[in-house]
Amino acid sequence: MLISVHIPKTAGTSFRRSLESVFGDRFLLVYADDPGRPSLRIPPTILPHNRTNLAHKLDELRHRFGFFRKRRELVGKYDAIHGHLLSHWFKSLPCPQKYCVFLRDPVEWVISHYLHLMEAHAGTHPKRPRWSQAAIINHMSLNDFAEAPAISDFFSQYVCGVGIERFDFVGLVEEYETSLRLFEKIFGCKMAEERLNIRPRDRFRDLLAEVDMDRLRRSQEPNRKLYDQGRRRFEQLCSRYL
């Protein structure tokens, strides 16, 4: 079973389309919204950056137990699971698991994530999730947003259950085409390539001009640490397979 961890704003929508071209009907999505194909719906409050109290943590445990109860059904019907999921959620599946993830330069990532939430709250995003970060609702600056603990250490919350060094595939948004070729070599498949959900930044030029970039880079040191580990894993895999 392929477990594909989609960290928000790391080309996961584009990669999803490529995975769909490989796995077809044996491909399952795990998202808080309705992705329009076979999926497991999860409440956004069980994702780590949205958990704010014990009730939300208990909700995560309840859904993980639900995954456990469905484990044989999942193995029988699907060969790949992709979505906003934490790497350890499907460890109970009674089959070998292969883990994959895309990472993105942390400074580029936090800017993209912030602008995405700004759009969602403003109503220009088609789904307008009501659970957008309270920081955005309160008009927090990008620098303040980036320094929030749940954001500065965002990446590790998605992969710590397995450990980035144990992932069978690590791709980089900055090396997207090479990453797809690497995936093809590792898993012996041919992927269709699409780039989706790319957000232009021109209309946010004034907002970005006010950002203290040195402060922004410092805020992302925890994410940078994991990103650097992921880049080393990416380079190891490229040396081996490409």
C-alpha positions, 0 to 999 in steps of 0.5 A: 500500500502506497501512503502518500502524505500531502502536506498542504501547499506542497504540489499535492494537488498536482501529484494527486492527478499523477497518482490517479493516472497510475492507480485509477479506481484503486486510489483513495483520498483522505481530505476534510473537503469532498475531493469528488472521488472515493474518499475518507472524509475527516474533520479538519480539526484532527489535523495537527495545525488545527487541534486546539483542545483535548476534544480535537485530539480525542476526535483524531483518535476516534478517526484513527480507530475508524481507519483500523476497523476498515483496515481489511476493506482498505487493503482489499479495495485500494493500492494507494492512499493520498491526502492530508493525512499523518504518516502513522495513521495507516500503520495498522494496515495488514500489508507492507506500506510504502511512504511518499511525500513532497516537501517545499522550501520553508520560506516559499511554503509559508508564504504560499500557505499564508496567501492561500488562507488569506484568499480562503478567508476573503472568499475568493477560494472556491471552497471557503473553508470555515476552519481557516486559521484563526490567525488569518481571521484576526488579520495576523501579519505574515511574520507573526503567522510564520512564528506560530509554533504550529506553523514554524514546525509544520512539516514534522507533524505530518511525517514524524510518525514514520521519520523522513529517513524511512520514506521510500520516496521524497520529492521536492517542489523545486525539483518537481519534474525530476521528482516525478521521474524518480517516483517512476523509477522507484515504483516502476510506473509512468506518470502523467504530469500536470501542474495545478493549483499554482497561485500567482502572487502579483496581487499580493506584491504590496503585502509581501513588500512589508515582510521582514525576510530575515525574521521570516527565515529565522521563524522557519528554522524547524521546518528548514531542519526537516526540509534539509533532511528530506533534501538529503533523502531525495539526493540519496534516492536520485543517486540510487535510481537516476 
